[in-house]
Amino acid sequence: MIKAIETRYKGYRFRSRLEARWAVFFDFMEWEWQYEKEGFTLPSGMYLPDFWIATVNMWAEVKPKPLNSHEKKLAKELAAATAFQFYVWILQSR
């Protein structure tokens, strides 16, 4: 596993370059977004989604690999608790 490299963009300190690259993409699409807007206490535990994309009323998570079963459960619980869709972008490193 490659260690994530913190990256700054638009005043945010992203935990990884992958997250920062998606923020650049969201800007290209002219989508209004917030990084790690708020955390949630869900039945399966605490969860802090990567992005809130206000333009399309959607939570987004950016990962270098597919979600594990616990992460999937948290994503479903967040979508149910907030009544907003949840989308995961997976981009594996080359």
VOKOL-446169 format. One record per residue (C-alpha): residue number from 1; residue in three letters; x, y, z. Coordinates in steps of 0.05 Angstrom, whole numbers. Example, Ala and Ser with C-alpha at 12.3 -4.5 7.8 and 13.67 -1.06 7.14 Angstrom:
BEGIN
(node 1, ALA, (246, -90, 156))
(node 2, SER, (273, -21, 143))
This chain:
BEGIN
(node 1, MET, (0, 0, 0))
(node 2, ILE, (27, 68, -20))
(node 3, LYS, (25, 121, 35))
(node 4, ALA, (-21, 179, 21))
(node 5, ILE, (11, 247, 10))
(node 6, GLU, (-24, 307, 41))
(node 7, THR, (-39, 359, -11))
(node 8, ARG, (-64, 431, -6))
(node 9, TYR, (-115, 460, -55))
(node 10, LYS, (-162, 519, -48))
(node 11, GLY, (-147, 528, 26))
(node 12, TYR, (-161, 455, 43))
(node 13, ARG, (-110, 405, 68))
(node 14, PHE, (-130, 340, 35))
(node 15, ARG, (-108, 274, 65))
(node 16, SER, (-86, 249, -4))
(node 17, ARG, (-69, 273, -74))
(node 18, LEU, (-126, 230, -99))
(node 19, GLU, (-177, 271, -59))
(node 20, ALA, (-146, 336, -84))
(node 21, ARG, (-149, 312, -156))
(node 22, TRP, (-224, 299, -148))
(node 23, ALA, (-233, 369, -119))
(node 24, VAL, (-200, 396, -182))
(node 25, PHE, (-248, 354, -224))
(node 26, PHE, (-308, 379, -184))
(node 27, ASP, (-284, 450, -198))
(node 28, PHE, (-277, 434, -272))
(node 29, MET, (-349, 410, -271))
(node 30, GLU, (-368, 474, -235))
(node 31, TRP, (-397, 435, -177))
(node 32, GLU, (-400, 469, -109))
(node 33, TRP, (-366, 422, -59))
(node 34, GLN, (-341, 420, 12))
(node 35, TYR, (-286, 375, 38))
(node 36, GLU, (-302, 336, 101))
(node 37, LYS, (-362, 381, 115))
(node 38, GLU, (-386, 344, 177))
(node 39, GLY, (-380, 278, 214))
(node 40, PHE, (-437, 232, 233))
(node 41, THR, (-452, 183, 288))
(node 42, LEU, (-485, 124, 254))
(node 43, PRO, (-509, 57, 281))
(node 44, SER, (-445, 24, 256))
(node 45, GLY, (-398, 78, 281))
(node 46, MET, (-370, 147, 267))
(node 47, TYR, (-364, 170, 195))
(node 48, LEU, (-333, 230, 161))
(node 49, PRO, (-349, 230, 86))
(node 50, ASP, (-297, 261, 40))
(node 51, PHE, (-342, 309, 2))
(node 52, TRP, (-410, 341, 3))
(node 53, ILE, (-427, 362, -68))
(node 54, ALA, (-481, 414, -60))
(node 55, THR, (-494, 423, -134))
(node 56, VAL, (-521, 353, -140))
(node 57, ASN, (-540, 341, -66))
(node 58, MET, (-495, 282, -57))
(node 59, TRP, (-442, 254, -10))
(node 60, ALA, (-379, 228, -43))
(node 61, GLU, (-323, 184, -20))
(node 62, VAL, (-257, 177, -58))
(node 63, LYS, (-218, 113, -50))
(node 64, PRO, (-159, 78, -84))
(node 65, LYS, (-195, 11, -77))
(node 66, PRO, (-266, -15, -67))
(node 67, LEU, (-301, -4, -1))
(node 68, ASN, (-297, -60, 50))
(node 69, SER, (-361, -87, 82))
(node 70, HIS, (-358, -39, 141))
(node 71, GLU, (-348, 22, 96))
(node 72, LYS, (-406, 0, 52))
(node 73, LYS, (-450, -6, 113))
(node 74, LEU, (-431, 64, 137))
(node 75, ALA, (-445, 92, 67))
(node 76, LYS, (-514, 61, 65))
(node 77, GLU, (-530, 86, 135))
(node 78, LEU, (-507, 156, 117))
(node 79, ALA, (-551, 157, 55))
(node 80, ALA, (-611, 132, 96))
(node 81, ALA, (-599, 181, 153))
(node 82, THR, (-592, 243, 110))
(node 83, ALA, (-637, 223, 51))
(node 84, PHE, (-582, 241, 2))
(node 85, GLN, (-547, 195, -46))
(node 86, PHE, (-477, 170, -33))
(node 87, TYR, (-427, 158, -89))
(node 88, VAL, (-358, 127, -87))
(node 89, TRP, (-304, 143, -136))
(node 90, ILE, (-250, 90, -140))
(node 91, LEU, (-186, 106, -176))
(node 92, GLN, (-130, 57, -168))
(node 93, SER, (-59, 80, -170))
(node 94, ARG, (-17, 63, -231))
